[in-house]
């Protein structure tokens, strides 16, 4: 049986940041080649990896 709290955490902390990443993201084109995803319009740059590192640093600081 799946734990709904754990499922929600995985989606929020694992899946959503990587879907929102526009700094380190690549898209697979129809020709089989990958192309870097560019920041579109007024979107703010977002790095999933940096976001997760920042979150972990905040967690560590709050535990001290």
Short mmCIF file of the C-alpha atoms (twelve columns), coordinates in Angstrom:
data_MODEL
# 
_entry.id   MODEL 
# 
loop_
_atom_site.group_PDB 
_atom_site.id 
_atom_site.type_symbol 
_atom_site.label_atom_id 
_atom_site.label_alt_id 
_atom_site.label_comp_id 
_atom_site.label_asym_id 
_atom_site.label_seq_id 
_atom_site.Cartn_x 
_atom_site.Cartn_y 
_atom_site.Cartn_z 
_atom_site.pdbx_PDB_model_num 
ATOM 1  C CA . UNK A 1  0.000  0.000  0.000   1 
ATOM 2  C CA . UNK A 2  1.319  3.455  -0.872  1 
ATOM 3  C CA . UNK A 3  1.788  6.082  1.804   1 
ATOM 4  C CA . UNK A 4  -0.050 9.214  0.534   1 
ATOM 5  C CA . UNK A 5  2.152  11.554 2.600   1 
ATOM 6  C CA . UNK A 6  5.336  10.044 1.177   1 
ATOM 7  C CA . UNK A 7  3.877  10.106 -2.336  1 
ATOM 8  C CA . UNK A 8  3.064  13.819 -2.009  1 
ATOM 9  C CA . UNK A 9  6.575  14.538 -0.700  1 
ATOM 10 C CA . UNK A 10 8.225  12.695 -3.597  1 
ATOM 11 C CA . UNK A 11 6.143  14.636 -6.110  1 
ATOM 12 C CA . UNK A 12 6.759  18.018 -4.424  1 
ATOM 13 C CA . UNK A 13 10.460 17.591 -3.637  1 
ATOM 14 C CA . UNK A 14 11.551 15.259 -6.425  1 
ATOM 15 C CA . UNK A 15 9.394  15.519 -9.509  1 
ATOM 16 C CA . UNK A 16 8.147  19.119 -9.568  1 
ATOM 17 C CA . UNK A 17 11.571 20.802 -9.266  1 
ATOM 18 C CA . UNK A 18 12.970 18.802 -12.179 1 
ATOM 19 C CA . UNK A 19 9.948  19.547 -14.363 1 
ATOM 20 C CA . UNK A 20 10.359 23.265 -13.581 1 
ATOM 21 C CA . UNK A 21 14.126 23.300 -14.229 1 
ATOM 22 C CA . UNK A 22 15.001 25.691 -17.054 1 
ATOM 23 C CA . UNK A 23 18.741 25.968 -16.364 1 
ATOM 24 C CA . UNK A 24 19.986 22.410 -16.789 1 
ATOM 25 C CA . UNK A 25 17.175 20.935 -18.865 1 
ATOM 26 C CA . UNK A 26 17.498 19.277 -22.236 1 
ATOM 27 C CA . UNK A 27 14.726 18.278 -24.652 1 
ATOM 28 C CA . UNK A 28 14.796 15.373 -27.069 1 
ATOM 29 C CA . UNK A 29 13.909 16.550 -30.575 1 
ATOM 30 C CA . UNK A 30 12.123 14.469 -33.205 1 
ATOM 31 C CA . UNK A 31 15.435 13.917 -35.014 1 
ATOM 32 C CA . UNK A 32 16.857 12.149 -31.946 1 
ATOM 33 C CA . UNK A 33 19.145 14.988 -30.899 1 
ATOM 34 C CA . UNK A 34 19.035 16.780 -27.583 1 
ATOM 35 C CA . UNK A 35 18.782 20.553 -27.357 1 
ATOM 36 C CA . UNK A 36 19.204 22.694 -24.295 1 
ATOM 37 C CA . UNK A 37 15.925 24.206 -23.057 1 
ATOM 38 C CA . UNK A 38 16.063 28.014 -23.013 1 
ATOM 39 C CA . UNK A 39 14.391 30.243 -20.441 1 
ATOM 40 C CA . UNK A 40 11.194 31.497 -22.066 1 
ATOM 41 C CA . UNK A 41 9.799  35.010 -21.855 1 
ATOM 42 C CA . UNK A 42 9.905  36.504 -18.392 1 
ATOM 43 C CA . UNK A 43 10.416 33.181 -16.640 1 
ATOM 44 C CA . UNK A 44 12.936 33.306 -13.841 1 
ATOM 45 C CA . UNK A 45 15.893 30.943 -14.135 1 
ATOM 46 C CA . UNK A 46 15.393 27.867 -11.947 1 
ATOM 47 C CA . UNK A 47 17.832 25.037 -11.249 1 
ATOM 48 C CA . UNK A 48 16.366 21.931 -9.640  1 
ATOM 49 C CA . UNK A 49 19.761 20.844 -8.347  1 
ATOM 50 C CA . UNK A 50 20.448 24.217 -6.723  1 
ATOM 51 C CA . UNK A 51 16.958 24.271 -5.254  1 
ATOM 52 C CA . UNK A 52 17.468 20.882 -3.620  1 
ATOM 53 C CA . UNK A 53 20.901 21.892 -2.290  1 
ATOM 54 C CA . UNK A 54 19.418 25.080 -0.830  1 
ATOM 55 C CA . UNK A 55 16.602 23.107 0.809   1 
ATOM 56 C CA . UNK A 56 19.092 20.674 2.376   1 
ATOM 57 C CA . UNK A 57 21.252 23.552 3.657   1 
ATOM 58 C CA . UNK A 58 18.184 25.136 5.270   1 
ATOM 59 C CA . UNK A 59 17.305 21.816 6.891   1 
ATOM 60 C CA . UNK A 60 20.809 21.425 8.315   1 
ATOM 61 C CA . UNK A 61 20.820 24.998 9.637   1 
ATOM 62 C CA . UNK A 62 17.465 24.514 11.352  1 
ATOM 63 C CA . UNK A 63 18.733 21.368 13.071  1 
ATOM 64 C CA . UNK A 64 21.749 23.147 14.588  1 
# 
